[in-house]
């Protein structure tokens, strides 16, 4: 280790001559940044980077899109959503397709923006599509709390927020090392990741700059050669062991865990979030009596396998052919954080 400390992170990566290792970029932003910065070109052949389920749009189930389309077309609500979700295919159509049929679909930049839109348009019923992990969930809770304070009766959430612990457990054997998403750990802290070491799960929390990503990868390679499970927080300027207690409390006060479906991973127990009973007036499923929708993805799309690290996007027979950013067949090609989008754009 003393000799390794004298080397730069890049030298450690380029000079790695240890056993084969699979490192999963859990975060979609990591996937894109590693491509954009050219870091993949530095890796020895025995170091393989694979993508994981860290893109919230990508792991959102097809049935959720169907629910949103139902709300827009059958219930006449105004859908407020992040831009990426508009073109994600549902069973029959995307929200873009619903908009062509007259549905009201508005792009917003935050849940609070959606709440403000509802406040400014009391004649419309407004539903915000709440997707994402621990990073974005607090903002959805804030929007609901603000709607309550403003006395709004025309605002609700269609919730598909997810938590990462269940995904880590489901993917336990998919990679040798997880590259943990720094922004999620900024909220959750590192206690969970530390505890996973006892289950044989190794990982490094990584930031998003070139220096931070190189450092995290170098640390992963050095520790992997020691031959035992490990955890390292390589993003200490942002991530602490306790995380954001305020954000954690806000979510705990307003939401509770539930079983939920992940695209490619199936239903993971207690990995989803839903509004507690005292906030159910803002639950779009209950408010508009949305029927249960299973959803069916295009059988030609291998997005689910990509999210599990079972294949690279380029292994999918429709990648870059029938499926492109202009005409996506799967969510991984739509999202700005999607692995297929990164492979198409950079490789």
N, C-alpha and C positions, 0 to 999 in steps of 0.2 A: 504494500500500500504506500510506503514512503516514496518508492520510485514513481508510482502512478501519480502521486500528488505533484510531482515536479513537471508532469506533462500537461499540456493543454487538453481541454475536452476533445477538440478535434483530433489531436494526436492519439488519444486513447481510443477513439472510435475507429479511425483509419488503421490503427495498429492492432486492433483486436484479433487475436488468434486463438480464442477459446472455443468451446463447443458451440454447435448451432443453437440459436436462440430466437424465439418468436416474441416480439414486443407488440402489444396491442395498443394502438392510439385510441383510447376510449372516446376522446373528444374529437368531434368533426373539425373544429377549428385547428387542432393540432395537425390533423391530416392535411388540411389545406396549407398551413404554414410550412410544414416540413417539405411539401412539394415546392411551394413558392420560393423557399430559401435554398433549394437545391441540396438539402441535407441527405436525401436518399442516395445521391451520387457518392457520398462519402462512405457509405456502409460496405463493409466486407461482405462477401457472398453468403457467409453463414449467419448473417444478421438479417432477419426478415421482419419487416414492419407490416402489420395487418390492421385493418380498420375494425372498429367495434361499434357498439350501439349508442354512441355519444352525440348523435344528431337528433334533437327532439322531434323534428318534422319527420325524419326517416323512420323512427320507431313508432310513430303514431299509427294506430291500426286503421285499416280501410273502413271499418264500420263507423269510426268517428267522422270521417269525411261524409259518409252516407247520412249520418245524423245531422251534420251541418247543412247538407243539401236539403234534407227533409224540412228542417227549420226554415230555411230560406224560401223554398218553393211551396210547401204545404201549409206552413204556419204564417208565412208572410213577414217574418222578422227581418231586421237588418243585421247582417253578419258583420262584425268587426274582427279583423284578423291580421296577423303578420303576413307579409306579402308571399312568403314561400308556400304557405298552405293553399293558396288560391289555385295553383296548378297541379296539386297532388291528386292523382286519379282516385276516384271512388269506384264502387262496383259498376255503376252506370255512367257516372260523369264526375267531373271535378267541380269545384266552386266556380271556376271560370266558365264551365259549361252551363251551370245554373244561372250565372249572371247573363249569359246570352239568351236565356229563357225569361229574363225579366227580374231575376232575384237581385236584391240590394246587398251588395258586398263591398265593404269599405276597408281600405288598408289603413291600419293604425300602427304606431310605433311603441305603444305600451298599453296595458290594460286600463290605466288611468285616462288615457286618451279616449278609450271606448266609453268609459263612464262619463266623461265630459260630453261626448257626442250624445249620449242618452239624455243628459241633463239639458242640452241645447235643443233636443228634438223630442219633447215629451209625447208627441203624437205617434212616435215609432216605438215598437218593442225592439230592444237592442240586445244581441247576444255576442259576447266576446268568446272566441275560441282559445281556451286556456291550455296551452301545451308547454312542455318544457320540464326541466329537472329542478333541483333545489334552488338553482340560481334565479329562475324566473317566477317561481311559485309565490314568494312573498309579495311581489307586485300585484298579482291577481287578488291576493287577500286584501291588500290595501285598497284596490278598486272597489271590492265589495263593501269594505268598511266605509269608504267614502260615499258610496251609493246609499248606504243605510243612514249616514249622517245627513245626506242631502234629501232624504225622504223619497228616493226614486222607487217607483214601482215598475219601471219599464227597462230595467237592466238585469241581466243574468249572465252566468258563465256556463259554457259547455266545457266541462273539465276533463282533461286528459293528462294532467300533471303526473309525473312519475318520479320515483326516487331510485337512486343508483344501487343501493346495497343488494337488492334482489338480482339485479343484472350481473353484478360481480360474481354472485354465487352461481348463477346460471351458466356463466362463462368460465367458471373456475378452471376447466381443463383446456380451454381454447388457446391459451397463450402461456408463455413462461413468465412474462412480466407485463403488468399493466402500466401504461403511462396515464396516470390519473389526471382528470381535468381540474386545473387549478382554480377555475372560477366556482366549480361546485364545492371543492374543499374549502374555499374561502367562506362559504356559508356553513357547511357541515362540520368543519374542523377535520382533524386527522385520526380521531379515536377509532372510528370504524376501520379505516385502512390498517391501522396498527393491529387491531384485533384479528384481521384476516390473515396475518402472518401465522397465527396459531393454527390456521386451517390450511397452511401450505401455500397461501397466495402471496406473491411478491409484487411490489409496485413502487413507483416513484411519482410524486406529485410534481408536475411540470408547469412552468409559466409559458409565455407565448412569444417572447423575443427569440432571436437567433441564439443569443448567448444562453438563455434559460433552457431552450430545447436541447442544445448541444450538451449542456451541463447535465441535464436529466438523463439523456441517453448514455453519456459517459459513465455516470453513476450506476445506471442499470447494468451496464456491461461489466464494470469492475465488481459490483456486488454479486452478480450472477455467477461469476467464476469462483466465488467462495463456496458455492454448492449448498446453500441453505436459504430458506425463505427470508425475505427482508422487506423493510419499508423505509423509505427516505423521503423527507419533505425537501425537495429541491426548489421550492418556491416560498421561502420563509418571509420574504418582504411583504407578501400578501396573505399567506395561509398560516394560521395559528392552530394549535392543538384543539382549542375550544370552539373556533369558528365564530360566527355571528350569533350570539345568544339572543339578541333582539329579533333577528329574522326567524330563528328557530321557534321562539316563543309565539310570534305572530302566527306562524303556520300551525303550530300545535293548538292554539286557541281557536282556530277557525276551521281546520281541516282534520280529517282522520284517515288512517290507512285503509285501503281496500284492495281486493284482487283486481288486476288489470292486465289487458293483453298488450304485448309488445310485438311489433312486426318482426317476424322471424324467430322470436323466442317463445311465442305462445303466452299463455296466462301465467304470470309470476305472482304468487300469493303475497299480499300486503305490500306490493311495490307501487301501487297507485295511491292517489289522494282524491278525496271527495269532501264536499262541504259538510260540516256537522249539521245536525238536525236544526239547531237554532238559526242556521243561515240558509236553510233549504229554500226559502223564498227566492233566493238568487241562483238556484240550481235549475238550469234550463231543461234538463231531462224531466224533472218533476213538474216544473211550471207549465210546460207545453205537452206533457204526457207523451214523450218521445218513445215509440216502440223500440224494442230491442233489435239491434241490427248487427249481424255477424260480419258482413262484408266479404267480398271475394276479390282477391288481387289477380292481376293478369298472370296466367300460368307460365308465360314466357319470361317473366321477370324473376331474377335471382336476388333481389334486394335482401330478402330474409337471410340467404346464405352469406351475403357480403357482411351483414350486420353481426353475424356470428363468427366471422373470420374464417369461414369454410371455403371461401373462394375470393379471388380478386375480381373487381368489376369487369376487367377485360376478359374474364373467363365466361361471362354471360354472353349467350349467342346473339342477343339483341343490342348489346352495348355498342354505341357509336354507329349503329345501323338503324334499326327501328326505333331505338331509344337514344335520344339526344336531348340537350338542354332545351332546344326549341320544341321538341315533340317527346316529352318524357313518358315512359311507360311505368316507371317506378319512382318512389319518393326519393331514393338516393341520388337520382339524376336531377331532381327538382331543386332540392335545398342547396343554399350556398355553403352549408356545412356537410353536404352529402359526399360519401366516398366516391361514388360514380361521377359526380360533378367534378371532383378534384382530379380523378384519373383522366377524364375527358379533357379538362382544361390544360393540364400540365404534362400529360404523357401521351 
